[in-house]
Amino acid sequence: MRRLTADVAVAGNGVLGWSVAVELVRRSPGLRVVVAGPGTRPGSATVAAGAMLNCFAEVTDVTSRHAASQAKFALARAALDAWPAWLEALREGGGPAPAMVAPGTFVVLGAQATPTAVRNFDAVQAALKEYAEPHHEVQALDIPGLRPVPHERPVRALYLEREGAVDARAVLAALEGCGRRLGVTSVDGQVSGLLTANGRTTALHLADGTTISAGAVVVAAGAASQPLLDQVLAHRTPPLLHGTGCAVQTRRHTGPGFDRVIRTPTRSGACGMHLVPLGGGVEYLGATNIVCFDPPEGPRLGVTQSLMRFATDQFDTRLAMSAVRRWHYAHRPVPLDRLPLLGPTGIDGLYVATGTYRDGFHGSPVIARHLADMILTPSARPELLAPFTPVRAPVEDMTVEDSVNLFVSDAVETATEYGMRLPYFLDTAPLAAQARTEAHEALQRLDRPIALHPEILTAVREASPTHLHHLNTYLRTTTPAP
């Protein structure tokens, strides 16, 4: 049985785990930091990410309505400012630094956009103006590479100058290389447990029997963090669900392709449809999003089919001739209230950096900076992370009635987006009624109704008795009785 000793042990070898490790050793040379995780990274969101550095492009019409959403947006803005210097710093020690593979982002609104997409496009434009973010409106037909089917031709388009994308795989490799040059130790193995003594977290335990003793432990294992948190914080943190999604990497055969990120506005339950050019004719098309307590064995056929159809119809019909190079499939860590779990836990020596849903990659430089602040100076409490304390009751950013109405409108809009067509003498009332019934059925499974977003409500409706018991125990533990 192998025994290692460190000042800080990090459970998780994705972008957040390695970013925290690099930030720690950069600021405190000589600090002994160990990063543990399986070398193959099964299900890793980082490895599968399109790695869009999108902040304003992710804005929705509800971003400004609740303090927690505003804080999340503030974190994203800070990360947008931090990325250029963060990439340059990865050269430390002589290693290569990945560059932006696609500087700039086009946000397009298609002719058949749903009402939610229209509202979110307007919200993006309003936020750009409010914060004086460099951008300009463009004619959709002037976007290089854009050739959708005629009935999907965009009616509006924005160009965001500072947003874009990096290659997630290259960034992760650069983080690893930089960390190792600075003295970080990497351990290939699955973290299976947290060890505690006298009310303090003291070590990581790996499935192969390895023990890593440390003065501080960081849980940054993405969607795999829940079993570790349950060992010491059972029913005290918002349950983590799996945001399962697939994307496809292709190589151009016909047409020049795109030289900038192109995407649609955020839709309910999913980021917008997006294409990221990776260079050399290689393009990343993403991404689907199905949230569930137990992830399926692989991508679902229907949503995968729709991903390719939407990309071809909305962006470029010539994508139909592209060669498939690789499929990406991974699990995003999605808390019940969709807000990240960041910071100390109330247990001495234990910190959490997970639950970032779709924002972990983009936010990683700032999250790493503030986690390092708190580890190196335990009394530090960065205001930016205050709303995301890991031990909390669910944050509700709307009423229960609002959440039901959102579920209903989302169901109708999704059906329309997927091609539902009705004769002139029928409307969507029967579909809306069915969706309303399903929303109430999901809420009735909870000991105490709470406001949940549509994709979470769907997951609750489909949850197994075991997951439902865990969820209700959490609600009883953290939420006061009415």
Secondary structure, DSSP 8 states (H G I E B T S, - for coil): --EEEEEEEEE--SHHHHHHHHHHHHHSTT--EEEEE-TT-TT-HHHH---EE-SGGG--TTTTSSHHHHHHHHHHHHHHHHHHHHHHHTTTTT------SEEEEEEEEETT--HHHHHHHHHHHHHHHHTT-SEEE--GGGSTT-B--GGG-EEEEEEEEEEEE--HHHHHHHHHHHHHHTT-EEEES-EEEEEEETTEEEEEEETTS-EEEEEEEEE--GGGGHHHHHHHHTTTS--EEEEEEEEEEEE-SSS---SSEEE---BTTB---EEEEEETTEEEEE---EEESS--SS--HHHHHHHHHHHHHHTBGGGGG-EEEEEEEEEEEEETTS--EEEE-SSBTEEEEE--TT-HHHHHHHHHHHHHHHHHSTT---GGGGGG-SS-----SS-HHHHHHHHHHHHHHHHHHTT----TT--SHHHHHHHHHHHHHHHHTSSS-----HHHHHHHHH--HHHHHHHHHHHHHHS---
